[in-house]
Amino acid sequence: MSKQLLKKVTDVLEEKKGQDIEAISVKGKCSFADYMVVVTGGSSRQVKSLANEVAMMSKKEGLIPLGVEGLDVGEWALVDLGDIVVHVMQAKVRDQYQLEKLWTIGPDI
């Protein structure tokens, strides 16, 4: 189900104009998820909207999100779908934390 849900998540983010969508496999690197999705929203309003759209899509699929955080400020929102964790960030926050680098470092480092 993870790959099917991942496709639906990325489709929703693309449809709602999320920028620079990265889907990262974290299998074997952590115990809490199989995939990490990172996407940029152009404003706090778009960050909130993208996170809400992912949450609503998952509910339509019969999967209640385990958590949705960060909708109050809108700089960084997180949607926890169990096997998939979605990070929606404004560009400055994404650049500051560089989650892609954190989760793509090889096992030898």
BASE-252738 format. One record per atom (N, C-alpha, C): x, z, y; atom name. Coordinates in Angstrom, 3 decimals. Example, Ala and Ser with C-alpha at 12.3 -4.5 7.8 and 13.67 -1.06 7.14 Angstrom:
! residues 2
@c1 = 13.190&c3 = 7.800&c2 = -5.690&atome = N
@c1 = 12.300&c3 = 7.800&c2 = -4.500&atome = CA
@c1 = 13.200&c3 = 7.800&c2 = -3.300&atome = C
@c1 = 12.850&c3 = 7.080&c2 = -2.250&atome = N
@c1 = 13.670&c3 = 7.140&c2 = -1.060&atome = CA
@c1 = 12.900&c3 = 7.870&c2 = 0.030&atome = C
! end
This chain:
! residues 109
@c1 = 0.825&c3 = 0.000&c2 = -1.198&atome = N
@c1 = 0.000&c3 = 0.000&c2 = 0.000&atome = CA
@c1 = 0.869&c3 = 0.000&c2 = 1.262&atome = C
@c1 = 2.075&c3 = 0.532&c2 = 1.194&atome = N
@c1 = 2.926&c3 = 0.632&c2 = 2.382&atome = CA
@c1 = 3.166&c3 = -0.722&c2 = 3.030&atome = C
@c1 = 3.495&c3 = -1.738&c2 = 2.223&atome = N
@c1 = 3.799&c3 = -3.062&c2 = 2.801&atome = CA
@c1 = 2.562&c3 = -3.680&c2 = 3.434&atome = C
@c1 = 1.398&c3 = -3.516&c2 = 2.798&atome = N
@c1 = 0.166&c3 = -4.052&c2 = 3.366&atome = CA
@c1 = -0.171&c3 = -3.357&c2 = 4.677&atome = C
@c1 = -0.036&c3 = -2.044&c2 = 4.692&atome = N
@c1 = -0.307&c3 = -1.290&c2 = 5.915&atome = CA
@c1 = 0.706&c3 = -1.636&c2 = 6.995&atome = C
@c1 = 1.965&c3 = -1.793&c2 = 6.609&atome = N
@c1 = 3.001&c3 = -2.176&c2 = 7.567&atome = CA
@c1 = 2.652&c3 = -3.500&c2 = 8.234&atome = C
@c1 = 2.189&c3 = -4.459&c2 = 7.468&atome = N
@c1 = 1.793&c3 = -5.764&c2 = 8.015&atome = CA
@c1 = 0.646&c3 = -5.593&c2 = 9.010&atome = C
@c1 = -0.327&c3 = -4.767&c2 = 8.661&atome = N
@c1 = -1.464&c3 = -4.545&c2 = 9.561&atome = CA
@c1 = -1.025&c3 = -3.843&c2 = 10.844&atome = C
@c1 = -0.119&c3 = -2.885&c2 = 10.721&atome = N
@c1 = 0.395&c3 = -2.189&c2 = 11.903&atome = CA
@c1 = 1.098&c3 = -3.173&c2 = 12.832&atome = C
@c1 = 2.010&c3 = -3.971&c2 = 12.274&atome = N
@c1 = 2.750&c3 = -4.909&c2 = 13.128&atome = CA
@c1 = 1.825&c3 = -5.980&c2 = 13.712&atome = C
@c1 = 0.815&c3 = -6.395&c2 = 12.948&atome = N
@c1 = -0.155&c3 = -7.366&c2 = 13.475&atome = CA
@c1 = -0.911&c3 = -6.801&c2 = 14.672&atome = C
@c1 = -1.356&c3 = -5.550&c2 = 14.577&atome = N
@c1 = -2.079&c3 = -4.914&c2 = 15.687&atome = CA
@c1 = -1.176&c3 = -4.795&c2 = 16.906&atome = C
@c1 = 0.072&c3 = -4.397&c2 = 16.684&atome = N
@c1 = 1.000&c3 = -4.247&c2 = 17.809&atome = CA
@c1 = 1.279&c3 = -5.587&c2 = 18.473&atome = C
@c1 = 1.424&c3 = -6.645&c2 = 17.680&atome = N
@c1 = 1.623&c3 = -7.984&c2 = 18.248&atome = CA
@c1 = 0.393&c3 = -8.443&c2 = 19.014&atome = C
@c1 = -0.767&c3 = -8.227&c2 = 18.423&atome = N
@c1 = -2.030&c3 = -8.645&c2 = 19.050&atome = CA
@c1 = -2.236&c3 = -7.962&c2 = 20.405&atome = C
@c1 = -1.805&c3 = -6.718&c2 = 20.497&atome = N
@c1 = -1.985&c3 = -5.949&c2 = 21.735&atome = CA
@c1 = -0.766&c3 = -6.030&c2 = 22.659&atome = C
@c1 = 0.098&c3 = -7.020&c2 = 22.395&atome = N
@c1 = 1.227&c3 = -7.338&c2 = 23.272&atome = CA
@c1 = 2.334&c3 = -6.284&c2 = 23.302&atome = C
@c1 = 2.532&c3 = -5.579&c2 = 22.183&atome = N
@c1 = 3.691&c3 = -4.698&c2 = 22.064&atome = CA
@c1 = 4.953&c3 = -5.554&c2 = 22.077&atome = C
@c1 = 6.026&c3 = -5.026&c2 = 22.627&atome = N
@c1 = 7.259&c3 = -5.792&c2 = 22.782&atome = CA
@c1 = 8.340&c3 = -5.274&c2 = 21.827&atome = C
@c1 = 9.181&c3 = -6.196&c2 = 21.372&atome = N
@c1 = 10.349&c3 = -5.854&c2 = 20.551&atome = CA
@c1 = 9.989&c3 = -4.967&c2 = 19.359&atome = C
@c1 = 9.067&c3 = -5.431&c2 = 18.543&atome = N
@c1 = 8.610&c3 = -4.661&c2 = 17.388&atome = CA
@c1 = 9.688&c3 = -4.693&c2 = 16.306&atome = C
@c1 = 10.113&c3 = -3.502&c2 = 15.884&atome = N
@c1 = 11.110&c3 = -3.358&c2 = 14.822&atome = CA
@c1 = 10.505&c3 = -2.539&c2 = 13.694&atome = C
@c1 = 10.496&c3 = -3.086&c2 = 12.495&atome = N
@c1 = 10.070&c3 = -2.352&c2 = 11.305&atome = CA
@c1 = 11.314&c3 = -2.071&c2 = 10.480&atome = C
@c1 = 11.603&c3 = -0.802&c2 = 10.264&atome = N
@c1 = 12.837&c3 = -0.385&c2 = 9.603&atome = CA
@c1 = 12.490&c3 = 0.344&c2 = 8.310&atome = C
@c1 = 13.074&c3 = -0.101&c2 = 7.211&atome = N
@c1 = 12.906&c3 = 0.614&c2 = 5.951&atome = CA
@c1 = 13.771&c3 = 1.864&c2 = 5.977&atome = C
@c1 = 13.158&c3 = 3.015&c2 = 5.741&atome = N
@c1 = 13.899&c3 = 4.276&c2 = 5.681&atome = CA
@c1 = 13.806&c3 = 4.879&c2 = 4.281&atome = C
@c1 = 13.427&c3 = 4.048&c2 = 3.319&atome = N
@c1 = 13.383&c3 = 4.516&c2 = 1.927&atome = CA
@c1 = 14.771&c3 = 4.980&c2 = 1.524&atome = C
@c1 = 14.844&c3 = 6.142&c2 = 0.926&atome = N
@c1 = 16.122&c3 = 6.687&c2 = 0.501&atome = CA
@c1 = 16.914&c3 = 7.362&c2 = 1.609&atome = C
@c1 = 16.483&c3 = 7.211&c2 = 2.852&atome = N
@c1 = 17.179&c3 = 7.846&c2 = 3.976&atome = CA
@c1 = 16.458&c3 = 9.105&c2 = 4.449&atome = C
@c1 = 15.174&c3 = 9.199&c2 = 4.134&atome = N
@c1 = 14.398&c3 = 10.378&c2 = 4.494&atome = CA
@c1 = 13.288&c3 = 10.568&c2 = 3.463&atome = C
@c1 = 12.718&c3 = 11.734&c2 = 3.451&atome = N
@c1 = 11.681&c3 = 12.028&c2 = 2.459&atome = CA
@c1 = 10.265&c3 = 11.946&c2 = 3.017&atome = C
@c1 = 10.129&c3 = 11.725&c2 = 4.316&atome = N
@c1 = 8.794&c3 = 11.795&c2 = 4.921&atome = CA
@c1 = 8.137&c3 = 10.448&c2 = 5.171&atome = C
@c1 = 8.847&c3 = 9.338&c2 = 4.976&atome = N
@c1 = 8.251&c3 = 8.023&c2 = 5.228&atome = CA
@c1 = 9.042&c3 = 6.947&c2 = 4.503&atome = C
@c1 = 8.411&c3 = 5.789&c2 = 4.357&atome = N
@c1 = 9.082&c3 = 4.614&c2 = 3.798&atome = CA
@c1 = 9.512&c3 = 3.649&c2 = 4.900&atome = C
@c1 = 8.742&c3 = 3.624&c2 = 5.996&atome = N
@c1 = 9.023&c3 = 2.701&c2 = 7.094&atome = CA
@c1 = 8.885&c3 = 3.414&c2 = 8.429&atome = C
@c1 = 9.714&c3 = 2.984&c2 = 9.362&atome = N
@c1 = 9.660&c3 = 3.433&c2 = 10.735&atome = CA
@c1 = 9.413&c3 = 2.180&c2 = 11.570&atome = C
@c1 = 8.414&c3 = 2.216&c2 = 12.423&atome = N
@c1 = 8.141&c3 = 1.092&c2 = 13.316&atome = CA
@c1 = 8.403&c3 = 1.568&c2 = 14.734&atome = C
@c1 = 9.177&c3 = 0.782&c2 = 15.476&atome = N
@c1 = 9.482&c3 = 1.099&c2 = 16.867&atome = CA
@c1 = 9.018&c3 = -0.086&c2 = 17.712&atome = C
@c1 = 8.287&c3 = 0.205&c2 = 18.779&atome = N
@c1 = 7.752&c3 = -0.843&c2 = 19.646&atome = CA
@c1 = 7.785&c3 = -0.359&c2 = 21.091&atome = C
@c1 = 7.960&c3 = -1.290&c2 = 22.000&atome = N
@c1 = 7.996&c3 = -0.969&c2 = 23.423&atome = CA
@c1 = 6.659&c3 = -1.320&c2 = 24.071&atome = C
@c1 = 6.190&c3 = -0.391&c2 = 24.893&atome = N
@c1 = 5.030&c3 = -0.630&c2 = 25.740&atome = CA
@c1 = 5.503&c3 = -0.699&c2 = 27.181&atome = C
@c1 = 4.906&c3 = -1.568&c2 = 27.967&atome = N
@c1 = 5.366&c3 = -1.810&c2 = 29.328&atome = CA
@c1 = 5.011&c3 = -0.746&c2 = 30.341&atome = C
@c1 = 4.090&c3 = 0.145&c2 = 30.000&atome = N
@c1 = 3.659&c3 = 1.195&c2 = 30.915&atome = CA
@c1 = 3.107&c3 = 2.352&c2 = 30.102&atome = C
@c1 = 2.855&c3 = 3.475&c2 = 30.752&atome = N
@c1 = 2.274&c3 = 4.609&c2 = 30.026&atome = CA
@c1 = 0.894&c3 = 4.250&c2 = 29.476&atome = C
@c1 = 0.146&c3 = 3.470&c2 = 30.230&atome = N
@c1 = -1.175&c3 = 3.034&c2 = 29.768&atome = CA
@c1 = -1.057&c3 = 2.193&c2 = 28.498&atome = C
@c1 = -0.074&c3 = 1.282&c2 = 28.460&atome = N
@c1 = 0.079&c3 = 0.441&c2 = 27.280&atome = CA
@c1 = 0.601&c3 = 1.246&c2 = 26.085&atome = C
@c1 = 1.494&c3 = 2.193&c2 = 26.320&atome = N
@c1 = 1.978&c3 = 3.051&c2 = 25.237&atome = CA
@c1 = 0.798&c3 = 3.768&c2 = 24.588&atome = C
@c1 = -0.056&c3 = 4.361&c2 = 25.405&atome = N
@c1 = -1.232&c3 = 5.072&c2 = 24.895&atome = CA
@c1 = -2.166&c3 = 4.120&c2 = 24.155&atome = C
@c1 = -2.383&c3 = 2.943&c2 = 24.726&atome = N
@c1 = -3.283&c3 = 1.957&c2 = 24.132&atome = CA
@c1 = -2.769&c3 = 1.474&c2 = 22.768&atome = C
@c1 = -1.470&c3 = 1.170&c2 = 22.689&atome = N
@c1 = -0.897&c3 = 0.706&c2 = 21.426&atome = CA
@c1 = -1.022&c3 = 1.775&c2 = 20.342&atome = C
@c1 = -0.715&c3 = 3.019&c2 = 20.690&atome = N
@c1 = -0.827&c3 = 4.116&c2 = 19.725&atome = CA
@c1 = -2.273&c3 = 4.298&c2 = 19.269&atome = C
@c1 = -3.205&c3 = 4.239&c2 = 20.208&atome = N
@c1 = -4.621&c3 = 4.366&c2 = 19.859&atome = CA
@c1 = -5.085&c3 = 3.224&c2 = 18.962&atome = C
@c1 = -4.643&c3 = 2.016&c2 = 19.233&atome = N
@c1 = -5.031&c3 = 0.860&c2 = 18.415&atome = CA
@c1 = -4.534&c3 = 1.001&c2 = 16.976&atome = C
@c1 = -3.299&c3 = 1.479&c2 = 16.810&atome = N
@c1 = -2.766&c3 = 1.704&c2 = 15.463&atome = CA
@c1 = -3.592&c3 = 2.770&c2 = 14.746&atome = C
@c1 = -3.907&c3 = 3.848&c2 = 15.443&atome = N
@c1 = -4.703&c3 = 4.921&c2 = 14.842&atome = CA
@c1 = -6.097&c3 = 4.432&c2 = 14.457&atome = C
@c1 = -6.732&c3 = 3.665&c2 = 15.329&atome = N
@c1 = -8.077&c3 = 3.145&c2 = 15.033&atome = CA
@c1 = -8.053&c3 = 2.169&c2 = 13.866&atome = C
@c1 = -7.032&c3 = 1.296&c2 = 13.802&atome = N
@c1 = -6.909&c3 = 0.353&c2 = 12.699&atome = CA
@c1 = -6.763&c3 = 1.097&c2 = 11.379&atome = C
@c1 = -5.945&c3 = 2.140&c2 = 11.369&atome = N
@c1 = -5.741&c3 = 2.870&c2 = 10.120&atome = CA
@c1 = -7.028&c3 = 3.561&c2 = 9.669&atome = C
@c1 = -7.783&c3 = 4.079&c2 = 10.617&atome = N
@c1 = -9.065&c3 = 4.703&c2 = 10.275&atome = CA
@c1 = -10.027&c3 = 3.680&c2 = 9.683&atome = C
@c1 = -10.038&c3 = 2.462&c2 = 10.227&atome = N
@c1 = -10.884&c3 = 1.396&c2 = 9.680&atome = CA
@c1 = -10.470&c3 = 1.052&c2 = 8.258&atome = C
@c1 = -9.189&c3 = 1.235&c2 = 7.958&atome = N
@c1 = -8.666&c3 = 0.970&c2 = 6.611&atome = CA
@c1 = -8.874&c3 = 2.164&c2 = 5.680&atome = C
@c1 = -9.483&c3 = 3.232&c2 = 6.190&atome = N
@c1 = -9.751&c3 = 4.413&c2 = 5.375&atome = CA
@c1 = -8.605&c3 = 5.407&c2 = 5.325&atome = C
@c1 = -7.634&c3 = 5.262&c2 = 6.198&atome = N
@c1 = -6.480&c3 = 6.155&c2 = 6.241&atome = CA
@c1 = -6.489&c3 = 6.919&c2 = 7.560&atome = C
@c1 = -6.757&c3 = 8.195&c2 = 7.482&atome = N
@c1 = -6.757&c3 = 9.033&c2 = 8.675&atome = CA
@c1 = -5.303&c3 = 9.380&c2 = 9.012&atome = C
@c1 = -4.856&c3 = 9.120&c2 = 10.241&atome = N
@c1 = -3.478&c3 = 9.464&c2 = 10.615&atome = CA
@c1 = -3.217&c3 = 10.960&c2 = 10.429&atome = C
@c1 = -2.024&c3 = 11.284&c2 = 9.945&atome = N
@c1 = -1.628&c3 = 12.684&c2 = 9.788&atome = CA
@c1 = -1.398&c3 = 13.335&c2 = 11.141&atome = C
@c1 = -1.071&c3 = 12.527&c2 = 12.137&atome = N
@c1 = -0.865&c3 = 13.053&c2 = 13.477&atome = CA
@c1 = -0.699&c3 = 11.940&c2 = 14.487&atome = C
@c1 = -1.128&c3 = 12.225&c2 = 15.705&atome = N
@c1 = -0.916&c3 = 11.328&c2 = 16.841&atome = CA
@c1 = -0.449&c3 = 12.223&c2 = 17.982&atome = C
@c1 = 0.750&c3 = 11.949&c2 = 18.470&atome = N
@c1 = 1.361&c3 = 12.804&c2 = 19.496&atome = CA
@c1 = 1.787&c3 = 11.970&c2 = 20.699&atome = C
@c1 = 1.847&c3 = 12.600&c2 = 21.856&atome = N
@c1 = 2.414&c3 = 11.986&c2 = 23.048&atome = CA
@c1 = 1.465&c3 = 11.184&c2 = 23.899&atome = C
@c1 = 0.179&c3 = 11.251&c2 = 23.618&atome = N
@c1 = -0.768&c3 = 10.461&c2 = 24.401&atome = CA
@c1 = -1.011&c3 = 11.048&c2 = 25.787&atome = C
@c1 = -0.639&c3 = 12.293&c2 = 26.001&atome = N
@c1 = -0.878&c3 = 12.925&c2 = 27.294&atome = CA
@c1 = 0.008&c3 = 12.336&c2 = 28.391&atome = C
@c1 = 1.294&c3 = 12.085&c2 = 28.088&atome = N
@c1 = 2.214&c3 = 11.565&c2 = 29.100&atome = CA
@c1 = 2.343&c3 = 10.048&c2 = 29.009&atome = C
@c1 = 2.508&c3 = 9.528&c2 = 27.801&atome = N
@c1 = 2.570&c3 = 8.085&c2 = 27.621&atome = CA
@c1 = 3.951&c3 = 7.472&c2 = 27.725&atome = C
@c1 = 4.997&c3 = 8.298&c2 = 27.704&atome = N
@c1 = 6.342&c3 = 7.730&c2 = 27.670&atome = CA
@c1 = 6.749&c3 = 7.398&c2 = 26.238&atome = C
@c1 = 6.309&c3 = 8.239&c2 = 25.295&atome = N
@c1 = 6.631&c3 = 8.065&c2 = 23.882&atome = CA
@c1 = 5.469&c3 = 8.623&c2 = 23.089&atome = C
@c1 = 4.840&c3 = 7.785&c2 = 22.299&atome = N
@c1 = 3.759&c3 = 8.238&c2 = 21.433&atome = CA
@c1 = 4.164&c3 = 7.999&c2 = 19.984&atome = C
@c1 = 3.718&c3 = 8.867&c2 = 19.115&atome = N
@c1 = 4.025&c3 = 8.776&c2 = 17.697&atome = CA
@c1 = 2.728&c3 = 8.790&c2 = 16.914&atome = C
@c1 = 2.611&c3 = 7.880&c2 = 15.957&atome = N
@c1 = 1.465&c3 = 7.854&c2 = 15.054&atome = CA
@c1 = 2.022&c3 = 7.988&c2 = 13.647&atome = C
@c1 = 1.653&c3 = 9.078&c2 = 12.970&atome = N
@c1 = 2.138&c3 = 9.352&c2 = 11.618&atome = CA
@c1 = 1.073&c3 = 8.921&c2 = 10.616&atome = C
@c1 = 1.396&c3 = 7.860&c2 = 9.883&atome = N
@c1 = 0.471&c3 = 7.333&c2 = 8.877&atome = CA
@c1 = 0.926&c3 = 7.687&c2 = 7.459&atome = C
@c1 = 1.772&c3 = 8.679&c2 = 7.350&atome = N
@c1 = 2.276&c3 = 9.079&c2 = 6.043&atome = CA
@c1 = 3.495&c3 = 8.259&c2 = 5.660&atome = C
@c1 = 3.281&c3 = 7.154&c2 = 4.985&atome = N
@c1 = 4.387&c3 = 6.289&c2 = 4.562&atome = CA
@c1 = 5.008&c3 = 5.524&c2 = 5.732&atome = C
@c1 = 4.290&c3 = 5.450&c2 = 6.835&atome = N
@c1 = 4.762&c3 = 4.711&c2 = 8.004&atome = CA
@c1 = 4.632&c3 = 5.598&c2 = 9.237&atome = C
@c1 = 5.722&c3 = 5.689&c2 = 10.004&atome = N
@c1 = 5.698&c3 = 6.422&c2 = 11.265&atome = CA
@c1 = 5.928&c3 = 5.400&c2 = 12.376&atome = C
@c1 = 5.003&c3 = 5.371&c2 = 13.331&atome = N
@c1 = 5.057&c3 = 4.398&c2 = 14.420&atome = CA
@c1 = 5.459&c3 = 5.116&c2 = 15.709&atome = C
@c1 = 6.531&c3 = 4.616&c2 = 16.334&atome = N
@c1 = 7.001&c3 = 5.136&c2 = 17.618&atome = CA
@c1 = 6.715&c3 = 4.082&c2 = 18.673&atome = C
@c1 = 5.906&c3 = 4.434&c2 = 19.664&atome = N
@c1 = 5.595&c3 = 3.533&c2 = 20.774&atome = CA
@c1 = 6.236&c3 = 4.145&c2 = 22.012&atome = C
@c1 = 7.151&c3 = 3.393&c2 = 22.645&atome = N
@c1 = 7.929&c3 = 3.963&c2 = 23.745&atome = CA
@c1 = 7.989&c3 = 3.023&c2 = 24.932&atome = C
@c1 = 8.123&c3 = 3.610&c2 = 26.112&atome = N
@c1 = 8.474&c3 = 2.810&c2 = 27.263&atome = CA
@c1 = 9.944&c3 = 2.409&c2 = 27.108&atome = C
@c1 = 10.346&c3 = 1.330&c2 = 27.757&atome = N
@c1 = 11.686&c3 = 0.763&c2 = 27.576&atome = CA
@c1 = 12.800&c3 = 1.767&c2 = 27.878&atome = C
@c1 = 12.666&c3 = 2.540&c2 = 28.935&atome = N
@c1 = 13.734&c3 = 3.483&c2 = 29.295&atome = CA
@c1 = 13.909&c3 = 4.564&c2 = 28.233&atome = C
@c1 = 12.820&c3 = 5.003&c2 = 27.638&atome = N
@c1 = 12.892&c3 = 6.024&c2 = 26.590&atome = CA
@c1 = 13.475&c3 = 5.428&c2 = 25.316&atome = C
@c1 = 13.045&c3 = 4.224&c2 = 24.993&atome = N
@c1 = 13.567&c3 = 3.558&c2 = 23.801&atome = CA
@c1 = 15.072&c3 = 3.337&c2 = 23.922&atome = C
@c1 = 15.507&c3 = 2.934&c2 = 25.090&atome = N
@c1 = 16.932&c3 = 2.716&c2 = 25.308&atome = CA
@c1 = 17.705&c3 = 4.030&c2 = 25.229&atome = C
@c1 = 17.124&c3 = 5.097&c2 = 25.711&atome = N
@c1 = 17.790&c3 = 6.398&c2 = 25.704&atome = CA
@c1 = 17.986&c3 = 6.924&c2 = 24.276&atome = C
@c1 = 16.961&c3 = 6.833&c2 = 23.427&atome = N
@c1 = 17.033&c3 = 7.432&c2 = 22.094&atome = CA
@c1 = 17.573&c3 = 6.494&c2 = 21.017&atome = C
@c1 = 17.427&c3 = 5.209&c2 = 21.189&atome = N
@c1 = 17.970&c3 = 4.206&c2 = 20.273&atome = CA
@c1 = 17.697&c3 = 4.536&c2 = 18.800&atome = C
@c1 = 16.434&c3 = 4.728&c2 = 18.468&atome = N
@c1 = 16.059&c3 = 5.085&c2 = 17.100&atome = CA
@c1 = 16.491&c3 = 4.044&c2 = 16.071&atome = C
@c1 = 16.518&c3 = 2.786&c2 = 16.471&atome = N
@c1 = 16.935&c3 = 1.742&c2 = 15.528&atome = CA
@c1 = 18.348&c3 = 2.006&c2 = 15.026&atome = C
@c1 = 19.228&c3 = 2.406&c2 = 15.911&atome = N
@c1 = 20.602&c3 = 2.697&c2 = 15.502&atome = CA
@c1 = 20.655&c3 = 3.907&c2 = 14.581&atome = C
@c1 = 19.867&c3 = 4.910&c2 = 14.887&atome = N
@c1 = 19.844&c3 = 6.129&c2 = 14.081&atome = CA
@c1 = 19.437&c3 = 5.834&c2 = 12.647&atome = C
@c1 = 18.420&c3 = 4.990&c2 = 12.459&atome = N
@c1 = 17.879&c3 = 4.745&c2 = 11.116&atome = CA
@c1 = 18.498&c3 = 3.561&c2 = 10.404&atome = C
@c1 = 19.386&c3 = 2.819&c2 = 11.054&atome = N
@c1 = 20.006&c3 = 1.685&c2 = 10.372&atome = CA
@c1 = 21.480&c3 = 1.917&c2 = 10.081&atome = C
@c1 = 21.968&c3 = 3.106&c2 = 10.334&atome = N
@c1 = 23.356&c3 = 3.414&c2 = 9.979&atome = CA
@c1 = 23.473&c3 = 3.440&c2 = 8.466&atome = C
@c1 = 24.514&c3 = 2.814&c2 = 7.967&atome = N
@c1 = 24.730&c3 = 2.726&c2 = 6.525&atome = CA
@c1 = 25.059&c3 = 4.054&c2 = 5.894&atome = C
@c1 = 24.983&c3 = 4.134&c2 = 4.559&atome = N
@c1 = 25.205&c3 = 5.394&c2 = 3.850&atome = CA
@c1 = 26.646&c3 = 5.892&c2 = 3.894&atome = C
@c1 = 27.593&c3 = 5.026&c2 = 4.242&atome = N
@c1 = 29.002&c3 = 5.414&c2 = 4.253&atome = CA
@c1 = 29.422&c3 = 6.103&c2 = 5.551&atome = C
@c1 = 28.532&c3 = 6.197&c2 = 6.508&atome = N
@c1 = 28.883&c3 = 6.818&c2 = 7.797&atome = CA
@c1 = 28.349&c3 = 8.235&c2 = 7.826&atome = C
! end
